Amino acid sequence: MIAVACSSSDPAPGNSFPTGGAPAAGAPPTSAGTSAAGSSAAGAANAGASGAPSSNGGANNGAGAGGAAAGASASFPNGALAAVSLTYDDGLDTHLATVIPALDAKGLKGTFFLSNFEGVDHKWALPNLKDPLTPRHMAWQAALAEGHELADHTVNHPCNSDSKAPGYHLTDYDLPRMSAELDDSIARLGRLGVKQPITFGYPCMSDTVGLGPSGTDYSPLVATRFLAARVSDAGIADPKTVDLLHVPLQDAGSKTGDQLKAMVDQAISARGWLVFIFHGVGMEQLSCPGDLVFDLKGCMINYLTTDTAAHQALVDYLAEKQAQVWTAPFGTVAKSLKK
């Protein structure tokens, strides 16, 4: 086991957006009970690579649509020693403008966990079910057509954060409300062309925080709807024992290129599956006005940023390491391990 720690898999943006405002570029959102995203994951990144990777068996082991634990003979294609999945949260404009071109240039594909936020329904990455698709939505459709994975991250990104509007904290949710929201988010992804099986990324440590005042576990709702789920535990997954409904992550936020490459080297040493989580990429980007205009040359929805050069260094390194590292979307690796 390399390291397992509790890390915020996706803090809430710094504004609750009741009138459609977006966070300023580079302004780190905060999440109740956490510091910067991945502060504990950073400890995992700096841990030694000796020993077996985390199996991360959870309460759902053996259950649900994900099929849970991978087979004992699991291995990666073409003799690769490790797998890496690049995952990006919240459907930010910098993913369209910066990340996808960088990945495509090296023949790599990523996973984009799309959500909306209260007050900006249909203006963000996920369309609603009735209004015409916007240029932003059509850009995400194009990403899907190019082989990138679009995945589920709820509709309203509930979070126990002071920045969230009343009614959108995890404590405000119960199982029926979350069940309806998950079904809604799947239908919205369907408007973009996404088909089952779909994967899920728990927002804002909700896999550990739970719902309502008592923290009700909603993983059974996830298990019946999704192939695999990324949780907030930090670690590198063991492909032979990983619970596909409880896959750990490593936070890439604010890391240098050398730090990101070192994390890949740890995955190779561990013969494991490394799932990176990014939010914004490129601190130099401008923020968008309150109407969330879609103008990739003029403004960006962007926060919790990783430097463009650091991200590019990782992408270049993964391209160089193709003989040792299989870089593939989260869902693609999960399907391979489920067989």
Secondary structure, DSSP 4 states (H G I P E B T S, - for coil): ----EE--SSPPPS---TTS--PPTT-----TT-SSTTHHHHHHHHS---SPPB----TTTT-STT-SBPPTT---GGG-SEEEEEEEES--HHIIIIIHHHHHHTT---EEEE---TT-TTTSSS--SSSPPPHHHHHHHHHHHTT-EEEE--SS-----TTSPTT-SGGG--HHHHHHHHHHHHHHHHHTT--SS--EE-STTHHHH-BTTTTB--HHHHHTT-S-EEEEEES-B-TTT-BTTSEEEEE-TT--HHHHHHHHHHHHHHT-EEEEEE--B-TTPPBP-TT----TTT-B---S-B-HHHHHHHHHHHHHTTTTEEE--HHHHHHHHH-
